[in-house]
């Protein structure tokens, strides 16, 4: 029987139910398990604000985070207005 557990606060906590009676003494040799390798997202799953997005492939790698930040849209909750709409703000 193989039991996977997480060591936390001095206690081994099984990750799933174990078919043993309570207070049963067991003997085991802990073996560290490497964390699962996370697959990188595909371009379709990747947000445009991620510096690894293909949109930034032609840009110098040091500048990609800056372009990713600039890709965020600012939203102040007000109506969308262009620069043309603001030139008449002083008019009644």
SULURJO-V254861 format. One record per pair of residues at least 24 apart in sequence whose ideal C-beta (glycine too) atoms are under 10 Angstrom apart, sorted by the first residue. I is the first residue (numbers start at 0). J is the second residue. If there is no record, write none. Layout:
{{I:J} {I:J}}
//
This chain:
{{0:25} {0:27} {1:27} {1:30} {2:27} {3:32} {4:29} {4:32} {5:32} {6:31} {46:70} {46:71} {47:71} {47:72} {48:72}}
//
